[in-house]
Amino acid sequence: MAWQPTMNREKCKQAILFLLNSSANNTMLGKVKLFKLLYYVDFDHYQTFKTPITGNVYRKLPYGPVPTRAAEILEELRAEGLVGISMKLVGDYRQYVFTPKVQGNINTFTTSEMEVLEQVVKKWGSHTTNEIVAATHGEAPWRAVEMGEEIPYSLAFYRRQILEEDGQVDEEIEEIRVA
């Protein structure tokens, strides 16, 4: 039987608060982008240190990897008064907007976890949702499983290899920027 991550609710809450407070264009940080940032936090840490930060289970869905427990955690944060959640229409699309009401507790994280959180924000914080979705679609974890299936953390070790072999992600991001 394959290794299964253990969900750490507190680290997931604190990671969400950190990402909401740290992303460069938080006004554009809806649910889809937030979930992709969580994916990068967990899979980047797993790739280097062989452990995820939040332990969320991720599934392949049309807009990229989705953490299965993150919506539940967001609702807990809202119920606890730590995050405001509103919805706005952007064309035909409903975007959920999250307003952090506290900074969160970074002492929850180890040194390596904080480094990865900061690296993810630095690398992806100012990218649009479409850019980050295109990037996740170009990675081995998303490509290797069928729609709706769980994405094994072990696929994190193959991400760079596929990206180096095929520049599709860079081309997709460039297409989005030009459009």
C-alpha positions in Angstrom: 0.0 0.0 0.0 1.3 3.5 -1.0 2.2 6.0 1.7 -0.7 8.4 2.5 0.0 11.9 3.8 -1.5 12.9 7.2 -3.4 16.1 7.1 -2.2 18.8 9.5 -5.2 21.1 9.9 -3.3 23.8 11.8 -0.5 24.0 9.3 -3.1 24.1 6.5 -4.9 27.0 8.3 -1.7 28.9 8.9 -0.4 28.3 5.3 -3.7 29.7 3.9 -3.4 32.8 6.2 0.3 33.2 5.2 -0.6 33.0 1.5 -3.5 35.3 1.8 -1.3 37.9 3.6 1.7 37.5 1.4 0.6 37.3 -2.2 1.6 40.3 -4.3 -1.8 40.7 -6.0 -4.1 39.4 -3.3 -7.1 41.2 -5.0 -6.6 38.5 -7.7 -6.2 35.6 -5.2 -9.3 33.6 -5.6 -9.9 30.0 -4.7 -8.3 28.5 -7.8 -5.1 30.4 -7.4 -5.0 29.8 -3.6 -5.4 26.1 -4.2 -2.6 26.0 -6.7 -0.3 27.9 -4.3 -1.1 25.3 -1.6 -0.2 22.6 -4.2 3.2 24.2 -4.8 3.8 24.6 -1.1 3.2 20.9 -0.5 4.8 19.5 -3.6 7.9 21.8 -3.4 8.5 20.9 0.2 7.9 17.2 -0.6 10.3 17.3 -3.5 13.1 18.6 -1.4 12.4 17.3 2.1 10.2 14.2 1.4 7.4 15.6 3.5 4.5 17.9 2.6 3.6 20.9 4.8 -0.1 20.6 5.0 -0.6 16.9 4.1 -3.6 17.7 1.9 -4.6 15.0 -0.6 -4.7 16.6 -4.1 -6.9 15.5 -7.0 -6.6 16.2 -10.7 -9.4 18.5 -11.6 -9.9 20.7 -14.8 -8.2 23.8 -13.3 -5.2 21.8 -11.9 -4.4 20.0 -8.6 -7.0 20.7 -5.9 -6.4 20.1 -2.2 -9.4 18.0 -1.0 -9.7 19.6 2.5 -8.8 23.2 1.7 -12.4 24.4 1.1 -13.4 22.9 4.5 -10.4 24.6 6.2 -11.4 28.0 4.5 -14.9 27.6 5.9 -13.4 26.9 9.4 -11.3 30.1 9.1 -14.4 32.1 8.1 -16.4 30.6 11.0 -13.6 31.5 13.4 -13.6 35.1 12.1 -10.1 34.8 10.8 -10.9 35.2 7.1 -13.7 37.1 5.3 -15.1 35.4 2.2 -17.1 37.2 -0.4 -18.0 36.5 -4.0 -17.9 38.7 -7.1 -18.8 38.1 -10.7 -16.0 38.3 -13.2 -17.7 37.9 -16.5 -19.6 34.6 -16.2 -17.3 33.3 -13.5 -17.8 33.6 -9.8 -14.6 34.5 -8.0 -14.3 34.0 -4.3 -12.3 36.8 -2.6 -10.6 36.1 0.7 -9.8 38.8 3.2 -7.4 37.7 6.0 -8.3 39.3 9.3 -5.2 38.2 11.1 -1.5 37.6 10.1 -1.4 34.0 11.3 1.2 32.2 13.3 4.4 31.5 11.3 5.8 29.8 14.4 3.7 26.8 13.3 6.3 26.1 10.6 9.7 24.7 10.6 12.6 26.6 9.0 12.4 24.6 5.8 8.6 25.0 5.6 8.9 28.8 6.0 11.5 28.9 3.3 9.3 27.0 0.9 6.3 29.2 1.7 8.3 32.3 1.0 9.7 30.8 -2.2 6.3 29.9 -3.5 5.0 33.4 -2.8 8.0 35.0 -4.4 7.8 32.8 -7.5 4.0 32.6 -8.0 2.4 35.4 -5.9 2.3 37.9 -8.7 1.2 35.5 -11.5 -2.4 35.4 -12.6 -4.7 32.5 -12.0 -4.5 31.5 -15.7 -0.7 31.5 -15.6 -0.5 29.3 -12.5 -3.1 26.9 -13.8 -1.1 26.6 -17.1 2.0 25.9 -15.1 0.4 23.1 -13.0 -1.0 21.5 -16.1 2.6 21.2 -17.5 3.9 19.3 -14.5 4.2 15.5 -14.1 1.9 15.2 -11.1 -1.1 16.7 -13.0 -0.3 15.0 -16.3 0.3 11.5 -14.9 -3.1 10.8 -13.4 -6.6 10.6 -14.8 -9.2 13.4 -14.1 -10.5 13.1 -10.6 -7.8 10.8 -9.4 -5.6 11.4 -6.4 -2.1 12.9 -7.3 0.6 11.0 -5.4 3.3 13.1 -3.8 5.9 10.8 -5.2 5.3 12.4 -8.6 6.9 15.6 -7.3 10.3 14.1 -8.0 9.5 14.1 -11.8 8.3 17.7 -12.1 11.6 19.3 -13.3 12.4 16.4 -15.7 9.2 16.9 -17.7 9.4 20.7 -17.6 13.0 20.5 -19.0 12.0 18.0 -21.7 9.1 20.0 -22.9 8.8 23.8 -22.8 5.0 23.7 -23.1 4.4 25.4 -19.7 6.5 28.4 -20.7 4.7 28.6 -24.1 1.3 28.3 -22.4 2.2 31.1 -19.9 3.5 33.3 -22.7 0.3 32.7 -24.7 -1.8 33.9 -21.8 0.4 37.0 -21.3 0.1 37.9 -25.0 -3.7 37.3 -25.2 
